[in-house]
């Protein structure tokens, strides 16, 4: 286990955040973020770990987080608009794709609701967990796992171009994520259009969570799926399985 962080990373002013908490090894930056937020940490507190021993994605899936191979971080925000929280994963995906396009070997694509792809492989995952108090949002923890090197034993993964450092990725990604988290309301028509241009699933057949053809997203972030009878369904949760 490492006692000190691997390297000096950009500070709060450069990343446009309130505070950077840089840790060597933790179980999960998401768990650290919830603990700090419960203790009163301000919006814009960013937790970065060199290594996670129990990093997780949606559904509790494990995320390989080996030191020196990627960016493992969680950002605390305290939004006031529940409608914006409902579409936050979509907005974050768009923000990350736009920010990092220039660092990837191919155009960055998105898979509903929270996966970031490049060249057919998964580049990054997004996990948003909200905590509520007295009927309102107390905080959201925005977890990001981004590969800088392709994991050795994961054929479905991808990474940014060789030579990209954590500092490179953080400088571009974190301010974009903060901007997305500040936005209010449901998705605009422009955001929906931007998503469709990057959507890996559009017009493809899926077998789960329901069988049908993906037809886009709604302003509330729901996925539109047309079944074999022509009936349109709106999915709010689930992981897509392609036919």
N, C-alpha and C positions, 0 to 999 in steps of 0.2 A: 504494500500500500504506500502511496506517495504522501509525504508530509507537507510538501510545498507545491504550489502550482508549477506547471511546466514552463510557462513563459509569461512575460508581461503583455497584457492585452490592452486595447484602447480603453480609455477612462470614460467616465460618465459624460463629460462635456462632448467628447468626440462622438459618442454613441447616442447622444441626445436623450439620456435617461437620468433619473434622479440619483441612482446609486448603482454601482456594480459590485456584486458580491462574488468574488472569484475563489472557488474552492478546488482542492486537488481531487479528492475522491469522495463521492457521496453515493448513497443508495439511489436517490432520484432527485433531480433538481426540482421536479414538481412537488414532491413532499416537502422539500426545504422551503419552497415558495409559499405553500399553504401555511406552514409554521410561522414564517416571517409575517405574512399578511394577517394572520390571527393575532400576532403581537403588535400590529399597527403599522407595518411597513407601508410606505407611501407608494402611490401609483408611479410606475416607472422604475421600480426596483428590479434589477436584472440579476438573476443567479446563473452563473456559468460554472460548469464543472469540467475538469480535464478528463474525468472518467466517472461513469456511473456503473454501479454494480447491480442495480435493479431498475434500469431505465425502462419505461413502459410507453406503449401507444394506446390507441383506442381499444376498448374491450379487454384491457389488461395484457395485451400482447407485449412480449419482451422486445426491447430495442437494443441491439448490440452497440455498446458505447465504450469502445476501447480508447485509452489515452492516445492522443496524437493522430486519430483517424477521422475526427469530425468535430462538429459544434453541437454541444449538448447544453441547452439553456432553457430557462423559464423566466418569463416576464410577468410581473404583477401589474394589473391595471384595475381601476375602479370606475367602470363606466356607469352611466346613469340611465341608459336607454335599453330596456329589455329587448326591444325589436332588433337593435343592433347586435346584441349578444347572440341572438338566434342565427344571424348570418355571418358571425365573426370568422368562422372557419373558412368560409368562401372568400371573404375579404383578405384574410391572411394569406391564403394560397395565391391569390392574384398579386398581392404585395410582394411576396417572396419571389414569384416568377419574374415579375418586372425588374426587381432589384438585382437578381442574379443571372439574368439572361446572358449578360456579357461575359460571365465566368464559366459558362457551360459550353460543351462541344456541340450542342444541338439546341434548338428552341425548347424551352421548358414547357411541359404540359402538365395538366391537372386532372386528377381523378376524384370525383365526388366521394365523400365530402371533404377530405383533408389530406390527400396524398399528392406529392410533387414528384414528377417523373422527368427523366431526360433520356433520350435514346432508347426508350422501352424499359428502362430500369428505374426503380424507386430511388429518388435522390434524397427526399426529406419527408418527414411526417410531422403533422401538426396535431396537438392535443390541447383542447380548451376545456377547462373545468371551472365552473362557476360556483360560488358560495353565496347564499342568500341569507338575509336577516330582516325580520319584520316586513316581509313582503317585497323587499327590494334587493338589488344586487349589492352585496358587500364587496366582493372582489372577483376577478377572474384571473386564473393562472394560465398563461399561454406557453405551452411547452413546444420546443422545436428540437428535432433531431435531424442534423444535416450531415451527409457523408462528404468528407473531403478525400477519402480513399475508399475504394470499393471493398466491402467486407469479403474476406477470403472465401468463406463458406456460404455465401448468399448469392446465388446466380441471378436472382431477380433484383439486385441492387445496382445503383449507379452512383457516380461521384462527379464533382466539378472537375474542370481541367486540371491536369497535373501542375503542381507548383503553387496552387491557391492556398493561402494560409487562413487560419481562423480569423486573424485580424482583418484580412481582405473581406471575408464573408460577413463578419460582424458589422464592419463600417457601412456596408451597403444594406444589409438586411434589417438591422435593429431599428434605425430611424423609419424605415418603410413600415415595419410592423407597428410601431408606435402610432404612426399616422393612421393606419387602418383601424387600430383600436379606438381612436378618438372619433371616428365617423359615427353618425347617428342615422337611425331609420333603416328601412329595408333596402334591398339592392336597387340601384338605379338601372335604367335601361342600358346605359353605357357599361355598367358593371356586368350585367347579364350578357351583353354582346362580347365583352372582353373574355368572359369565362368560356363562352361557346367557341371562341377562336382557339382556346387552349385545351378544350375538353377532350380527353382521351376516350370518353364513353359515348359521345354523341353519335346517334344512329347505329350503335352497336347493340347486339342482342346480349342480354344478361339472363342468368338462370336463378339468381338470388340477389336480394331478398324476395323478389317476385320475378316471374318469367315475363320478358317483354323486350321492347326496344327503347333505348334511352332517347328522349326527345328534348332535353334541355333542362333548365332550372326555372323555378318560380322566383318572384321578387322576395319571398320569404325564405329562400334558400333550399326549398324542397326540390327533389329530383322528379322530373316528369318521365313516366314510363308508360308506354302504350302496350297493352297486352294483345294477344292474338285475335281478340274479338273487337279490337279498336277502342277499347275502354282505356281512358287515361287515368293513371294513378299518380299520387304525390307521395314520395317517400321522404320521411323526416330523419330516419336513422337507418343504419345498416351498412354492410360492406358489400360492394358489388363483386359478383363473380361472372366473368365473361363466358359466353357459350363457346 
